Amino acid sequence: MTTYDRLMKNPKFKAEFEKGYNDFLISEFMIEKMEEEKISVRELAKKTKVSPTTIQNLRSGKADSVKLKTLTNVLQNLGYVLRPVKLAAL
């Protein structure tokens, strides 16, 4: 059994890992799409009517207090949709 497998058996560790991983994915999706479309932080902020600081925080994975509505709006403007997925029982 790998270290990863052992760590993932710990529910607290697994929850923290998954939260961090989800933040990382959102950040990577945003960076990729913004580079692909040549959209700056300020342009996306203006288009989505949120502050450039909020966009930058999302891009860096540091947006702990962003409202779901804001996140959904930003992702939709980049061509993504946020969908809930039921987790397996812990």
N, C-alpha and C positions, 0 to 999 in steps of 0.2 A: 504494500500500500504506500502510495506517495505521500509526501508532506502535504501537498494540496488536498488529497483525499481526506487525510486526517483532519486538517483544518476545517474543511467544508462540513464535517460531521458536527462541528460546534455551531449551534443555531445562532448565537450572538455574532460570531465571526462571519458566518455565511451571510447574515443580514447586512452587516457593514460592508462586506466585500461587494455584494450585489448592488447596494446603493452607490458605492463608489464607481462600480463598473458602468452603471446606467448613466451617471453623470459624465463619465469618460466618453461613452457612446454618443450622447447628445452633443458634447463638445466636438468630437471628431466629425459627426455628420454636418454640423454647422460650418466648421472650418473648411471641409471639403467642398461643400456646395457654394460657400461664399467665394472661395478661390476659383472654382469652376465658372461661376457667373460673374466674377470680378465685381463683387458687391463689397463695399467697405462697411465697417462697423457703423459709421454715421449714416450711410445710405439705408442700411437695414433698419436702424433705429428710427429714422424718419418715416420709412415705409410702414413700419409696424406700430408707430406712435408710442415707442418706449424709449427710455434714455439710452444713450450710447454705453453708459456704465453697465446697464442690465445686459445688453448684448455682449459686452466684453466679459462679464461675469459668466454668462452662459457658455461662451467660447472657451473660457479657462476652467470650466467645471466648478466654479465657486458660487453658484447661484442658489444658495440654500433657501432663500426667502422669496423666490420668484413664484408668483401665483400661477396656478395651472392654466388659467385663461391666457395669461401672457405667454407662457411657454408654448401653448397650443397655437397661438397667433403667430409667433415667430417661426415655429417649425412649418406651419402651413404656408407661410410666405416663402419658405425655402423649398417647398415641394414635398414636405414630409407630413405624415399624420401620426398622431400619438394614439396608440391603442392599448387598453389594459389587457393584460394577459394573466390568467389565473395561475398562481404558483402551486406547485405540488405541496402536499402536506409536509410540514417540517418534522 
